[in-house]
Each structure stands twice: as structure tokens, then as C-alpha cells.
Amino acid sequence: MSKLIILTGVTRGLGRAMTEEFIRLGHTVLGCGRSTSPIQELSRQYAPPHAFEALDVASDDQVQRWAEKVLPTHGAPDLLINNAAIINKNAPLWKVSARDFSEVIDVNIKGVANVIRHFAPAMIARQSGVIVNFSSGWGRSTDAEVAPYCATKWAIEGLTQALAQELPPGMAAVPLNPGVINTEMLQSAFGSSASAYPAAEEWAKTAVPFLLKLSSKDNGKPLTAHG
């Protein structure tokens, strides 16, 4: 059965790879990303019912307008995936500027809350659907020079498990560690050693089927999807 997927951060990395794999498997993707050019490219590549919107999840107003645009035409999603995230440039915490720290918080935590705020009510009204908030290995452990990113992913673990306690029966909220994948974000932290890890496209081949199988039985469980 074809599923409707809301997916943030579709312009690159894991988001782009998941988009292509979900569509290849016959599912409908409504995606967003901050970069206009890749969004236009996705829109040309994938015709309706797929739809892609350029917006910043850190803006509650922009997310609200997106939800008001797609929910009446497509209905509530079966799978809502908060994938969009950014990472600080490697630096000790005291050398991360207030502006850079705030940007990581705004996208990685507030962005997730904004998307849930505007899409979850339709799912709750239907009493079905799975919300997956992407965490990280650094949401369950830590490392030097990525303290802002670690803080946001630890927050996602707590936020998601609290959300899981608020949802009605038939739904699930899952904090998901995608594993270590060679993306631009990993390259930012790991440098050239990121190449030792699987590419996003390789990861998506196993991660997407894993995501599609999640159900209410997984509510509140911190899971890991290794590629």
C-alpha cells in the first residue's frame, strides 16, 4: 500500500536519498528544504502527487503555510520524518558564536517542534501515523567540538519520548539514530575519514524499508537504522 510521507531536509544527504528511495518504492513524498535550486530540481524530476517546497523549518510561519497548503489536498501523512538538521563547525563550545549556536538550536530543535505543531494534529484526528525525529549517535553519546549539535540531538531524544506519551493509541513517535553515513554533515565533523562510511544512497536502500515498517508498537523506542 502506498504511503504519504512528509519529509524535511530533502535537498541533500539523507533527505535526498530517502526521497528518491521512497518514490522508487511507489510512495508519495511531500518534502521541504532551504535551498531553492535543489527544490526546483526535485519538482522537475518528480511530478505530482509528489510536491516540494522551499522553506526554513526554523520559521513557524513558513511551516504553517506549508501545512495549510498540502494537508487539504493530500491529507494527513502516514509517516512524518523530521530529518532537517545542521551542525556547527568544529570548535570548543566557548568558541562557538551565539549566532551559530542559536542557528543549530533553531533548526534542530525548534524546526522539529514547528513541523510537529502543524502536521501532528491531522494525524491525531485520524489516530494513525508515525512521527520519526532523526537523532544521532551524538544524541546518545558525545564528542569534543560538536557540543551544540550534541545538545540538540540529546534534546530530540527527550522531546520525542515525551511526545510518545502524549499521542493517542494507534500512533508512534520514534527517535531514530540513522547511524554513521558519509554526508556533507559528517564530512564537516570527520573530514576525509568520512569516506570510510556508507554513502547516503547505499544507506537508504535498507533504511527506507525499515522506516516504512515502523508502527504504533514502536512508540517511544529509541531505534537505530543502520545502512
Buried (B, 14 or more C-beta within 10 A) or exposed (E): EEBBBBBBBBBBBBBBBBBBBBBEEEBBBBBBBBEEEBBEBBBEEBEEEBBBBBBBBBBBEBBEBBBEEBBEEBEBBBBBBBBBBBBBEBBEBEEBEEEBBBBBBBBBBBBBBBBBBBBBEBBBEBEBBBBBBBBBBBBBEBEEBBBBBBBBBBBBBEBBBEBBEEBEEBBBBBBBBBBBBBBEBBBBBBEEEBEEBBBBBBBBEBBBEBBBEBEBEBBBBBBEBEB
